[in-house]
C-alpha cells in the first residue's frame, strides 16, 4: 500500500505519500516523480516520505509549515525516531537519490551530498501528526502508470515549448528581413540618390 496524506496548512494543499514497508519504498524509488522531495530520519530506520512539489518549485520554495508536517510525519513513522527527542532528518530532491544493485531493499545513497539538507526535530508534535493522520488514505496505485503519464505530459510540454521557440525564431527572422527591406527602400528614396529628367538631360549633354 501507498499511504497518502494532505498537508492542508496552506492553500492549495500539498500531497505527501510514503510506502507501507521497505518493499513499497523500493517501488517508490523506481516510479516517484523527479519533482518529489524525499525525507528520512538520519542514521535511523524510518519510513521514506515523499513530498510532491508544485511545478517549478525547488527545496527553497517549500512552505515552512509544510516542511514541518513532513518532518513530523517522518519522525512519527520511525520506530526509534518516534521515541527519541532531538533527532535529525535528511531530505533532498528525488533526482539526487542513488540506488545500486549492491544496496539492500529500500536502501539509497546520494549522487551529491551537498544537495542533501538536514533539519533538526526536537520532539514529536501530536497535534500535527494527528491532523495528518486524519487525511490518510491507503491506496494501491499503479505507480508506473502514474509516472509514465507524468513523463508523457512533460514530453508534450517540451514539444510545445520547442514549437513556440521555432515560431518565435521564424517571426524574428521575418521581422529582421522586413526591416532590412524597409531600410533599403528608404535609402533608395533619399533626395541625393534621386534624379530628375533635367539631370538626365544634362548628363546626356556631357557626351555630345
N, C-alpha and C positions, 0 to 999 in steps of 0.2 A: 504493500500500500504506500501511496504518497500522501503525506499529511499536508493539507493546505490551511494557511492562516491568513487573516486580513489585519494589516496594520492600519487601522482606521483613525489614527490620531491626526492625520492630515487628509485633505480632500484634493484630488481623488485618492482613495486608499492604495496602499502598496500590497502586493501579493508576496507571501513568504511560504516556502514549502520545504519539506525535508523527507528523507526516506525513513521508513519504519524500522529498518535494520540495515546491516552493512551490505547485504546483497542489493537492497533497493538503492542504497547510496552508490553502489557500483554502476547501476543503471543510470542514475542521475549524472554520473561523471561522463557517460557516453553522450547523453542527449540534452543536458542543460543548455541554456541559451548563452551565447558569448557575453550578453549584457547582464548576466546574473552575477551577484556578489556572493561568494562562498564564506561561511563562518564556521569556526571550530574552536573548542577550548584548547588553549595552548598546552601542549605536553600532557594532556589527559584525554582519555577516551570520551567522545561525545557524539551527538548527532551531527550530521552535516546539514547545515541550514543554508538555504539559498534565498536571497532577496532579488526579486526581478525589478530592475530599474526601468524608468521610463525611457523612450527612445532619445538618444543623445546625451543621457546623463552619465556621470562618472562617480567615482567614490566621493569626490568633493561635493557632490550635489545631494547626497543622502541627507534628508532632514534629520536633525538631532534626535527628535522623538522616535522616528522610525528606526534609527540606528540603535537606540536604547531598547526598543522592542526586540530587535534581532539578538542583541547581546543577552537579554534576559531569557529569551527562548532557548538559546544555545546552552546557557547555564542550567536551565531547568531540565534539559534533556541530556545531561551528563551525570551519570551515577555518582561519581566522586565530586565533580564540579558543583553539583547541586547542593552538596552537603558542606562545601567549603566556602569561606569568605575570602575576599581579595584574590581573585583569580584573573588570569589574562586570557583574552580571546583574540585570535588572529582572524583577519579577513582580507580578501583580495578578490580581484575580478576573476571570473571563472576561466578566462583565457590564460591566466597565469598558472593554473594548476597543471602539474606534470604527472603523468601516470606511465609507469614502465612495467614490463612483464614480470620483473622480479619482486614487485610490491605485493603485499598481502591484499586480500579483498577489502575494498574501502579505504585503503591507504593511498595517500597522494603526497607529492612534493611540489616544488615551485620552480618555474623557469627563472624568475628573477626575485631574489629575496628582498631586494629594495622596494619592490612593489607590494609587499605584504605589510599590512598595518596591524597594530596591536592596540587593544583597548582594555583598560582595567575595570573590572566589575567588583565593587566592594561587597555587595550582598544581593541575595535574591529579593526581588520586589514582587510580592504575591499579587498585588493589585494588577500589575502589568501582565503577569503570567496568566492569571485567571481571566482577564479580558481577552487575551489572545486565544485561550482555550475555548472560549465561548464561540469563537468564529471558526473553529477547526472543522474541517471536512476530511473524511477518509475516502480517497479516490484511487482508482486503478486506471490511470490514463495510459494511452498509447504514447509513451514518451518519444519514440522515434517519429511517429506521425506528426506530433506537435512540433518537433524540431525541423522536420522536413518542410512542414507548412510555413514555419517562420523563415527558413532559408529561401524558399521559393519567393516569398514576398520581398525579401531582401534583394534577390536577383532581379525581380521585376522593377523594384525601385531603382536599382543601379542602371538597368537598361533605359528607364525613363530619364534618369539624370544624364546619361550619355546622349540620348536623343536630343534633349534640351540643349546640351552643350554644343552638339554639332549644329543645331539650328541657330544658336546664337553666333557661332563662328561664321556660318553662311550669311547671316544677316549683317554681321560686322564687315565681312568681305564685300558684300554688295554695296553697303553704305560707303566704304572706302573707295570703291570703283566709281560710284556715283559722284563722290566729292572730287575725285581726280578729273572726271569728265567735266564737271562744273568749272573747276579751276582752268582747265584747258580752254573751254569755251570763253570764259571771261578774259583770258589772255588774248585770244583772237579778236575780241571786241574792243580792245583798248584803242584809244584815238590815234596813238602814234603808230599803231600797226595797220590802220585803215587807209585806203587810197580812194581818191575821188576820180571822176572821169578826167578832170583837168590835170590831175597829177599824172594820169596815164598818158595824156597827150603830150605833156611836157617831156616825159621820159622818151616818148617816141621821137621828138624833135632832136634829141641828142644824137640819134643815129642817122640823121638825114644829112 
